[in-house]
Amino acid sequence: MAAAGRMTQKDMEAVTRRFASLAGHIAPTSVSISDSDSDSSPISRGNTSASFNDSYHRMHGEVPSHLPVWRAVPDESGKGFTDIIYEKAVGEGIAKITINRPEKRNAFRPLTIKELMRAFADARDDTSIGVIIFTGKGTEAFCSGGDQSVRTKSGYADPADVGRLNVLDLQVQIRRLPKPVIAMVAGYAVGGGHILHMVCDLTIAADNAVFGQTGPKVGSFDAGYGCSIMSRLIGPKRAREMWYLARFYSAAEADKMGLVNKVVPGSLIDSVNDQSRHTDVIMFMEKLVQLANLEQETVQWCREILTNSPTAVRMCKSALNAVDDGHAGLQELAGNATLLFYGSEEGNEGKNAYLNKTRPNFSKFPWLP
């Protein structure tokens, strides 16, 4: 145990490593981190499957645990985004989209949603990207929902713009995006922000995460995905409780009710005693460690997904969503089936015959049972 107010050299080295990679995420303004500033040494951390020693796990092995090097992606004009940070991992198929309004607890306004949709569209079209991390700047909030200061009678509106609920379009986009989207949640995921994490495929939460709906207390509600998906995730009784009472729930409570996939412990600076933790420096360092642990765990999940078949993952996502999304869900699943058929010999027999103005010969393909 270190003396009160002091840290061991080992503690400082751990904090320094995390600071180099995560300082930009904590700071209110965007900070560019070069390759030389990032640490790529692995940080030991247990995997869910680490305890298995069968042939399946020996064959597929474990994924690396080091933090990636992130490269900032500008918007279409070559300039930086205003309300978000869009990054891609160097040499890996991972994109990260961050709501960058920490002064508003990452509440979204129409501009935020428009930029998020453009970034998600780019990540979808980039064939080198297989998984997308969706998060909020800092450790205080993932997203606290819509910015009430720009709410009008017709929805949320930027200056000189028409009010609308364009976050609903973002929800649909995330559901239909044929690549997994992982919500990386630190701090508050409440109101519309809570719904955004629910429409993501997976949720990895820091132990300081807080979940809940605020709508009935601020004159709002989401009778779409906000109710239907929640009921699927945690059951009708819990969903009614969350909406009717507008309570908040801890990460541990959310994990117990099936609202998240994993809760990541925060600080690794166990040798710093409680009396010294009140200092600004220690608190800042602990936030960095907390965020580093959260991102490390999330990236490991991304890397595990990336070792799998892209088509299999795509089909599973559309199939899992189809049962809840009605005709739109069936259309997405059917579209993916059509995509597979277009790449088959049988599908190309019909296309080539049409282009060559000949009769297709489908007799060479069996009618499988």
C-alpha positions as a Markdown table, in Angstrom:
| # | Residue | x | y | z |
|---|---|---|---|---|
| 1 | Met | 0.0 | 0.0 | 0.0 |
| 2 | Ala | 1.4 | 3.4 | -1.0 |
| 3 | Ala | 1.6 | 6.2 | 1.5 |
| 4 | Ala | -1.3 | 8.6 | 1.6 |
| 5 | Gly | -1.3 | 10.9 | -1.4 |
| 6 | Arg | 1.5 | 9.0 | -3.2 |
| 7 | Met | 1.5 | 6.6 | -6.0 |
| 8 | Thr | 4.0 | 3.8 | -6.8 |
| 9 | Gln | 6.1 | 3.9 | -9.9 |
| 10 | Lys | 4.1 | 1.0 | -11.3 |
| 11 | Asp | 0.9 | 3.0 | -10.8 |
| 12 | Met | 2.4 | 6.0 | -12.6 |
| 13 | Glu | 3.5 | 3.9 | -15.5 |
| 14 | Ala | 0.0 | 2.4 | -15.9 |
| 15 | Val | -1.6 | 5.9 | -15.8 |
| 16 | Thr | 1.0 | 7.3 | -18.3 |
| 17 | Arg | 0.2 | 4.6 | -20.8 |
| 18 | Arg | -3.5 | 5.2 | -20.6 |
| 19 | Phe | -3.1 | 9.0 | -20.6 |
| 20 | Ala | -1.2 | 8.8 | -24.0 |
| 21 | Ser | -4.0 | 7.0 | -25.6 |
| 22 | Leu | -7.1 | 8.4 | -23.9 |
| 23 | Ala | -6.4 | 12.0 | -23.0 |
| 24 | Gly | -8.1 | 13.3 | -26.2 |
| 25 | His | -11.3 | 11.4 | -25.2 |
| 26 | Ile | -11.5 | 13.1 | -21.8 |
| 27 | Ala | -10.6 | 16.7 | -22.9 |
| 28 | Pro | -13.6 | 18.9 | -24.0 |
| 29 | Thr | -11.9 | 19.7 | -27.3 |
| 30 | Ser | -10.6 | 17.4 | -30.0 |
| 31 | Val | -6.9 | 16.4 | -29.6 |
| 32 | Ser | -5.0 | 14.7 | -32.4 |
| 33 | Ile | -2.9 | 11.8 | -31.2 |
| 34 | Ser | -0.1 | 10.7 | -33.5 |
| 35 | Asp | 1.2 | 7.2 | -33.9 |
| 36 | Ser | 4.2 | 7.9 | -31.8 |
| 37 | Asp | 2.0 | 9.1 | -28.9 |
| 38 | Ser | 0.0 | 5.9 | -28.7 |
| 39 | Asp | 1.0 | 2.8 | -26.8 |
| 40 | Ser | 0.5 | -0.5 | -28.4 |
| 41 | Ser | 1.8 | -2.8 | -25.6 |
| 42 | Pro | -0.8 | -5.3 | -24.5 |
| 43 | Ile | -2.5 | -4.8 | -21.2 |
| 44 | Ser | -3.4 | -8.2 | -19.7 |
| 45 | Arg | -7.1 | -8.7 | -19.3 |
| 46 | Gly | -9.2 | -11.8 | -19.0 |
| 47 | Asn | -11.5 | -13.0 | -21.8 |
| 48 | Thr | -14.9 | -14.6 | -21.4 |
| 49 | Ser | -13.6 | -17.7 | -23.1 |
| 50 | Ala | -10.1 | -17.6 | -21.5 |
| 51 | Ser | -10.9 | -20.4 | -19.1 |
| 52 | Phe | -11.7 | -22.8 | -22.0 |
| 53 | Asn | -8.9 | -25.0 | -23.2 |
| 54 | Asp | -10.6 | -27.2 | -25.8 |
| 55 | Ser | -9.7 | -27.7 | -29.4 |
| 56 | Tyr | -12.2 | -25.0 | -30.6 |
| 57 | His | -10.5 | -22.3 | -28.5 |
| 58 | Arg | -7.0 | -23.5 | -29.3 |
| 59 | Met | -7.8 | -23.4 | -33.0 |
| 60 | His | -9.2 | -19.9 | -33.0 |
| 61 | Gly | -6.9 | -18.4 | -30.3 |
| 62 | Glu | -7.3 | -15.1 | -28.5 |
| 63 | Val | -7.4 | -11.6 | -30.0 |
| 64 | Pro | -4.8 | -8.9 | -29.1 |
| 65 | Ser | -5.7 | -6.7 | -26.1 |
| 66 | His | -3.7 | -3.5 | -26.9 |
| 67 | Leu | -5.4 | -0.2 | -27.6 |
| 68 | Pro | -5.6 | 0.7 | -31.3 |
| 69 | Val | -4.1 | 3.8 | -32.9 |
| 70 | Trp | -7.0 | 6.0 | -34.1 |
| 71 | Arg | -7.0 | 8.1 | -37.2 |
| 72 | Ala | -9.4 | 11.0 | -37.4 |
| 73 | Val | -11.7 | 11.0 | -40.4 |
| 74 | Pro | -12.9 | 14.4 | -41.8 |
| 75 | Asp | -16.3 | 15.1 | -43.3 |
| 76 | Glu | -17.0 | 15.1 | -47.1 |
| 77 | Ser | -15.5 | 18.5 | -47.5 |
| 78 | Gly | -12.2 | 17.5 | -45.8 |
| 79 | Lys | -13.0 | 19.5 | -42.6 |
| 80 | Gly | -13.6 | 18.2 | -39.1 |
| 81 | Phe | -17.1 | 17.5 | -37.8 |
| 82 | Thr | -18.6 | 19.9 | -35.3 |
| 83 | Asp | -20.7 | 17.7 | -33.0 |
| 84 | Ile | -19.0 | 14.4 | -33.4 |
| 85 | Ile | -15.5 | 12.8 | -33.7 |
| 86 | Tyr | -15.2 | 10.1 | -36.4 |
| 87 | Glu | -12.2 | 7.8 | -36.3 |
| 88 | Lys | -10.9 | 4.6 | -37.8 |
| 89 | Ala | -8.4 | 2.2 | -36.2 |
| 90 | Val | -5.1 | 2.1 | -38.2 |
| 91 | Gly | -4.7 | -1.4 | -39.8 |
| 92 | Glu | -7.9 | -2.7 | -38.2 |
| 93 | Gly | -11.5 | -2.9 | -39.4 |
| 94 | Ile | -12.9 | -0.8 | -36.5 |
| 95 | Ala | -14.6 | 2.6 | -36.7 |
| 96 | Lys | -15.4 | 4.8 | -33.7 |
| 97 | Ile | -18.1 | 7.4 | -33.7 |
| 98 | Thr | -18.2 | 9.7 | -30.7 |
| 99 | Ile | -20.8 | 12.3 | -29.7 |
| 100 | Asn | -18.6 | 15.4 | -28.9 |
| 101 | Arg | -20.8 | 17.6 | -26.7 |
| 102 | Pro | -19.5 | 16.8 | -23.2 |
| 103 | Glu | -20.6 | 20.3 | -22.0 |
| 104 | Lys | -24.2 | 19.1 | -22.7 |
| 105 | Arg | -23.6 | 15.6 | -21.4 |
| 106 | Asn | -23.5 | 14.6 | -25.0 |
| 107 | Ala | -27.1 | 15.6 | -25.6 |
| 108 | Phe | -27.9 | 15.6 | -29.3 |
| 109 | Arg | -29.3 | 18.4 | -31.5 |
| 110 | Pro | -30.3 | 18.1 | -35.1 |
| 111 | Leu | -26.8 | 18.8 | -36.3 |
| 112 | Thr | -25.4 | 16.0 | -34.1 |
| 113 | Ile | -27.8 | 13.5 | -35.7 |
| 114 | Lys | -27.0 | 14.7 | -39.2 |
| 115 | Glu | -23.3 | 14.2 | -38.6 |
| 116 | Leu | -23.8 | 10.9 | -36.9 |
| 117 | Met | -25.8 | 9.6 | -39.9 |
| 118 | Arg | -23.1 | 10.7 | -42.3 |
| 119 | Ala | -20.4 | 8.9 | -40.3 |
| 120 | Phe | -22.5 | 5.7 | -40.0 |
| 121 | Ala | -23.1 | 5.9 | -43.8 |
| 122 | Asp | -19.4 | 6.2 | -44.4 |
| 123 | Ala | -18.6 | 3.3 | -42.1 |
| 124 | Arg | -21.2 | 1.2 | -43.9 |
| 125 | Asp | -19.8 | 1.9 | -47.3 |
| 126 | Asp | -16.2 | 1.3 | -46.3 |
| 127 | Thr | -15.6 | -2.4 | -47.0 |
| 128 | Ser | -12.6 | -2.5 | -44.7 |
| 129 | Ile | -14.7 | -1.7 | -41.7 |
| 130 | Gly | -16.5 | -4.6 | -40.0 |
| 131 | Val | -17.5 | -3.2 | -36.6 |
| 132 | Ile | -18.5 | 0.3 | -35.3 |
| 133 | Ile | -18.1 | 1.6 | -31.8 |
| 134 | Phe | -20.6 | 4.2 | -30.8 |
| 135 | Thr | -19.7 | 6.3 | -27.7 |
| 136 | Gly | -19.8 | 9.7 | -26.1 |
| 137 | Lys | -16.9 | 12.1 | -25.2 |
| 138 | Gly | -15.5 | 11.7 | -21.7 |
| 139 | Thr | -16.7 | 9.6 | -18.8 |
| 140 | Glu | -19.7 | 11.6 | -17.6 |
| 141 | Ala | -22.2 | 10.6 | -20.3 |
| 142 | Phe | -22.7 | 8.4 | -23.3 |
| 143 | Cys | -25.7 | 10.4 | -24.3 |
| 144 | Ser | -28.3 | 12.2 | -22.3 |
| 145 | Gly | -30.9 | 12.3 | -25.1 |
| 146 | Gly | -32.2 | 15.3 | -27.0 |
| 147 | Asp | -31.0 | 18.8 | -26.1 |
| 148 | Gln | -34.1 | 20.4 | -24.5 |
| 149 | Ser | -32.8 | 23.9 | -25.2 |
| 150 | Val | -33.5 | 23.4 | -29.0 |
| 151 | Arg | -36.8 | 21.5 | -28.6 |
| 152 | Thr | -39.8 | 23.1 | -30.3 |
| 153 | Lys | -43.4 | 22.2 | -30.8 |
| 154 | Ser | -42.5 | 20.4 | -34.0 |
| 155 | Gly | -39.4 | 18.6 | -32.6 |
| 156 | Tyr | -35.8 | 19.5 | -32.3 |
| 157 | Ala | -34.6 | 22.4 | -34.5 |
| 158 | Asp | -31.3 | 24.0 | -35.2 |
| 159 | Pro | -31.4 | 27.8 | -35.9 |
| 160 | Ala | -33.3 | 28.6 | -39.1 |
| 161 | Asp | -34.3 | 25.0 | -39.5 |
| 162 | Val | -37.5 | 23.0 | -39.4 |
| 163 | Gly | -38.1 | 21.0 | -36.2 |
| 164 | Arg | -38.3 | 17.3 | -36.5 |
| 165 | Leu | -37.4 | 14.0 | -34.7 |
| 166 | Asn | -34.5 | 13.0 | -36.9 |
| 167 | Val | -33.1 | 10.8 | -34.2 |
| 168 | Leu | -35.7 | 8.2 | -35.3 |
| 169 | Asp | -34.0 | 8.1 | -38.7 |
| 170 | Leu | -30.7 | 7.4 | -36.9 |
| 171 | Gln | -32.3 | 4.6 | -34.9 |
| 172 | Val | -33.5 | 2.9 | -38.1 |
| 173 | Gln | -30.1 | 3.4 | -39.7 |
| 174 | Ile | -28.3 | 1.7 | -36.9 |
| 175 | Arg | -30.7 | -1.2 | -36.9 |
| 176 | Arg | -30.4 | -1.7 | -40.7 |
| 177 | Leu | -26.7 | -1.2 | -40.9 |
| 178 | Pro | -25.3 | -4.6 | -41.9 |
| 179 | Lys | -22.4 | -4.4 | -39.5 |
| 180 | Pro | -22.4 | -4.8 | -35.7 |
| 181 | Val | -22.6 | -1.5 | -33.8 |
| 182 | Ile | -21.3 | -1.6 | -30.2 |
| 183 | Ala | -22.4 | 1.0 | -27.7 |
| 184 | Met | -19.5 | 1.9 | -25.4 |
| 185 | Val | -21.2 | 3.5 | -22.4 |
| 186 | Ala | -19.5 | 5.5 | -19.6 |
| 187 | Gly | -21.7 | 7.7 | -17.4 |
| 188 | Tyr | -25.3 | 8.6 | -18.3 |
| 189 | Ala | -27.2 | 6.7 | -21.0 |
| 190 | Val | -30.6 | 8.2 | -20.4 |
| 191 | Gly | -33.6 | 9.4 | -22.3 |
| 192 | Gly | -33.0 | 9.4 | -26.0 |
| 193 | Gly | -29.4 | 8.3 | -25.3 |
| 194 | His | -30.7 | 5.2 | -23.6 |
| 195 | Ile | -32.7 | 4.3 | -26.7 |
| 196 | Leu | -29.6 | 4.8 | -28.8 |
| 197 | His | -27.7 | 2.2 | -26.8 |
| 198 | Met | -30.6 | -0.2 | -27.0 |
| 199 | Val | -30.8 | -0.1 | -30.8 |
| 200 | Cys | -27.1 | -1.0 | -31.0 |
| 201 | Asp | -26.2 | -4.6 | -31.3 |
| 202 | Leu | -24.2 | -4.9 | -28.1 |
| 203 | Thr | -23.5 | -2.7 | -25.1 |
| 204 | Ile | -20.2 | -2.6 | -23.1 |
| 205 | Ala | -20.6 | -0.4 | -20.0 |
| 206 | Ala | -18.2 | 1.1 | -17.5 |
| 207 | Asp | -19.1 | 0.5 | -13.9 |
| 208 | Asn | -20.1 | 4.2 | -13.6 |
| 209 | Ala | -22.7 | 3.9 | -16.3 |
| 210 | Val | -26.3 | 5.0 | -15.5 |
| 211 | Phe | -29.3 | 3.9 | -17.5 |
| 212 | Gly | -32.9 | 5.0 | -17.6 |
| 213 | Gln | -35.7 | 6.9 | -19.3 |
| 214 | Thr | -36.5 | 10.5 | -18.5 |
| 215 | Gly | -39.4 | 11.2 | -21.0 |
| 216 | Pro | -42.3 | 11.2 | -18.6 |
| 217 | Lys | -40.5 | 13.8 | -16.4 |
| 218 | Val | -39.8 | 16.2 | -19.3 |
| 219 | Gly | -43.0 | 15.8 | -21.3 |
| 220 | Ser | -41.7 | 13.2 | -23.8 |
| 221 | Phe | -41.7 | 9.5 | -24.7 |
| 222 | Asp | -40.6 | 7.1 | -27.4 |
| 223 | Ala | -43.5 | 4.7 | -28.3 |
| 224 | Gly | -41.4 | 3.1 | -31.0 |
| 225 | Tyr | -38.1 | 1.3 | -30.5 |
| 226 | Gly | -37.9 | 2.9 | -27.1 |
| 227 | Cys | -40.7 | 0.7 | -25.9 |
| 228 | Ser | -40.7 | -2.3 | -28.2 |
| 229 | Ile | -36.9 | -3.1 | -28.0 |
| 230 | Met | -36.8 | -2.4 | -24.3 |
| 231 | Ser | -39.6 | -4.8 | -23.7 |
| 232 | Arg | -37.7 | -7.4 | -25.7 |
| 233 | Leu | -34.5 | -6.8 | -23.8 |
| 234 | Ile | -35.7 | -6.7 | -20.2 |
| 235 | Gly | -39.3 | -7.9 | -20.3 |
| 236 | Pro | -42.7 | -6.1 | -20.3 |
| 237 | Lys | -42.8 | -5.6 | -16.5 |
| 238 | Arg | -39.3 | -4.1 | -16.2 |
| 239 | Ala | -40.0 | -1.9 | -19.3 |
| 240 | Arg | -43.2 | -0.6 | -17.8 |
| 241 | Glu | -41.3 | 0.2 | -14.5 |
| 242 | Met | -38.6 | 2.0 | -16.4 |
| 243 | Trp | -41.1 | 4.1 | -18.4 |
| 244 | Tyr | -43.8 | 4.7 | -15.8 |
| 245 | Leu | -41.4 | 5.6 | -12.9 |
| 246 | Ala | -38.6 | 7.2 | -14.9 |
| 247 | Arg | -36.0 | 5.7 | -12.5 |
| 248 | Phe | -32.2 | 5.4 | -13.1 |
| 249 | Tyr | -30.4 | 2.1 | -12.8 |
| 250 | Ser | -26.7 | 1.4 | -12.1 |
| 251 | Ala | -24.5 | -0.6 | -14.5 |
| 252 | Ala | -24.8 | -3.6 | -12.1 |
| 253 | Glu | -28.6 | -3.4 | -12.2 |
| 254 | Ala | -28.6 | -3.0 | -15.9 |
| 255 | Asp | -26.4 | -6.1 | -16.3 |
| 256 | Lys | -28.6 | -8.1 | -14.1 |
| 257 | Met | -31.7 | -7.3 | -16.1 |
| 258 | Gly | -30.0 | -8.0 | -19.4 |
| 259 | Leu | -29.7 | -4.5 | -20.6 |
| 260 | Val | -26.0 | -4.7 | -21.3 |
| 261 | Asn | -23.5 | -7.4 | -22.3 |
| 262 | Lys | -20.6 | -6.6 | -20.1 |
| 263 | Val | -19.7 | -4.3 | -17.2 |
| 264 | Val | -16.1 | -3.2 | -17.1 |
| 265 | Pro | -14.4 | -2.4 | -13.7 |
| 266 | Gly | -13.0 | 1.1 | -13.5 |
| 267 | Ser | -9.8 | 2.0 | -11.7 |
| 268 | Leu | -6.7 | -0.2 | -11.6 |
| 269 | Ile | -5.0 | 2.1 | -9.1 |
| 270 | Asp | -5.8 | 0.0 | -6.1 |
| 271 | Ser | -2.7 | 1.1 | -4.2 |
| 272 | Val | -3.9 | 4.7 | -4.0 |
| 273 | Asn | -5.8 | 5.0 | -0.7 |
| 274 | Asp | -9.2 | 6.6 | -0.4 |
| 275 | Gln | -7.9 | 9.7 | 1.4 |
| 276 | Ser | -5.9 | 10.7 | -1.6 |
| 277 | Arg | -8.5 | 10.1 | -4.3 |
| 278 | His | -10.2 | 13.5 | -3.8 |
| 279 | Thr | -7.4 | 15.4 | -5.5 |
| 280 | Asp | -8.1 | 16.6 | -9.0 |
| 281 | Val | -5.0 | 14.9 | -10.4 |
| 282 | Ile | -6.0 | 11.5 | -9.0 |
| 283 | Met | -9.6 | 11.9 | -10.1 |
| 284 | Phe | -8.5 | 12.8 | -13.6 |
| 285 | Met | -6.1 | 9.8 | -13.8 |
| 286 | Glu | -8.8 | 7.5 | -12.6 |
| 287 | Lys | -11.1 | 8.7 | -15.4 |
| 288 | Leu | -8.4 | 7.9 | -17.9 |
| 289 | Val | -7.9 | 4.4 | -16.5 |
| 290 | Gln | -11.6 | 3.8 | -16.4 |
| 291 | Leu | -11.9 | 4.9 | -20.1 |
| 292 | Ala | -8.9 | 2.9 | -21.1 |
| 293 | Asn | -10.3 | -0.3 | -19.5 |
| 294 | Leu | -13.7 | 0.3 | -21.2 |
| 295 | Glu | -12.2 | 0.9 | -24.6 |
| 296 | Gln | -9.8 | -2.0 | -24.3 |
| 297 | Glu | -12.7 | -4.4 | -23.5 |
| 298 | Thr | -14.8 | -3.0 | -26.3 |
| 299 | Val | -12.0 | -3.3 | -28.8 |
| 300 | Gln | -11.4 | -6.9 | -27.8 |
| 301 | Trp | -15.1 | -7.6 | -28.6 |
| 302 | Cys | -14.7 | -5.9 | -32.0 |
| 303 | Arg | -11.6 | -8.0 | -32.8 |
| 304 | Glu | -13.3 | -11.2 | -31.9 |
| 305 | Ile | -16.2 | -10.3 | -34.2 |
| 306 | Leu | -13.7 | -9.4 | -37.0 |
| 307 | Thr | -12.3 | -13.0 | -36.9 |
| 308 | Asn | -15.7 | -14.3 | -38.0 |
| 309 | Ser | -17.5 | -14.5 | -41.3 |
| 310 | Pro | -18.7 | -11.1 | -42.5 |
| 311 | Thr | -21.7 | -12.7 | -44.3 |
| 312 | Ala | -22.7 | -14.9 | -41.4 |
| 313 | Val | -22.6 | -11.9 | -39.0 |
| 314 | Arg | -24.6 | -9.8 | -41.4 |
| 315 | Met | -27.3 | -12.5 | -41.9 |
| 316 | Cys | -27.5 | -13.1 | -38.1 |
| 317 | Lys | -28.0 | -9.4 | -37.5 |
| 318 | Ser | -30.8 | -9.0 | -40.0 |
| 319 | Ala | -32.4 | -12.3 | -38.8 |
| 320 | Leu | -32.4 | -11.2 | -35.2 |
| 321 | Asn | -33.9 | -7.9 | -36.1 |
| 322 | Ala | -36.5 | -9.3 | -38.5 |
| 323 | Val | -38.7 | -10.8 | -35.9 |
| 324 | Asp | -39.3 | -7.3 | -34.4 |
| 325 | Asp | -39.1 | -5.1 | -37.4 |
| 326 | Gly | -42.1 | -6.4 | -39.4 |
| 327 | His | -42.1 | -6.1 | -43.2 |
| 328 | Ala | -39.0 | -3.8 | -43.0 |
| 329 | Gly | -37.1 | -6.5 | -41.1 |
| 330 | Leu | -38.1 | -9.1 | -43.6 |
| 331 | Gln | -37.1 | -6.8 | -46.4 |
| 332 | Glu | -33.6 | -6.4 | -44.9 |
| 333 | Leu | -33.2 | -10.2 | -44.4 |
| 334 | Ala | -34.5 | -10.9 | -47.9 |
| 335 | Gly | -32.2 | -8.3 | -49.4 |
| 336 | Asn | -29.2 | -10.0 | -47.7 |
| 337 | Ala | -30.4 | -13.4 | -49.1 |
| 338 | Thr | -30.6 | -11.8 | -52.6 |
| 339 | Leu | -27.1 | -10.4 | -52.2 |
| 340 | Leu | -25.8 | -14.0 | -51.5 |
| 341 | Phe | -27.7 | -15.3 | -54.5 |
| 342 | Tyr | -26.2 | -12.7 | -56.8 |
| 343 | Gly | -22.8 | -14.1 | -56.0 |
| 344 | Ser | -23.8 | -17.7 | -56.8 |
| 345 | Glu | -23.3 | -19.7 | -60.0 |
| 346 | Glu | -27.0 | -20.1 | -60.3 |
| 347 | Gly | -27.7 | -16.4 | -60.0 |
| 348 | Asn | -25.1 | -15.6 | -62.6 |
| 349 | Glu | -26.5 | -18.2 | -65.0 |
| 350 | Gly | -29.6 | -16.1 | -65.3 |
| 351 | Lys | -27.8 | -12.7 | -65.6 |
| 352 | Asn | -25.3 | -13.9 | -68.2 |
| 353 | Ala | -28.0 | -15.6 | -70.3 |
| 354 | Tyr | -29.9 | -12.3 | -70.3 |
| 355 | Leu | -26.9 | -10.3 | -71.3 |
| 356 | Asn | -25.9 | -12.8 | -74.0 |
| 357 | Lys | -29.5 | -13.0 | -75.3 |
| 358 | Thr | -29.6 | -16.8 | -74.8 |
| 359 | Arg | -31.9 | -19.1 | -72.8 |
| 360 | Pro | -30.6 | -19.8 | -69.3 |
| 361 | Asn | -29.8 | -23.5 | -68.4 |
| 362 | Phe | -31.1 | -23.9 | -64.8 |
| 363 | Ser | -31.3 | -27.7 | -65.3 |
| 364 | Lys | -27.8 | -28.1 | -64.1 |
| 365 | Phe | -28.7 | -26.9 | -60.6 |
| 366 | Pro | -30.4 | -29.4 | -58.2 |
| 367 | Trp | -33.7 | -28.8 | -56.5 |
| 368 | Leu | -32.3 | -29.3 | -53.0 |
| 369 | Pro | -34.5 | -30.8 | -50.3 |
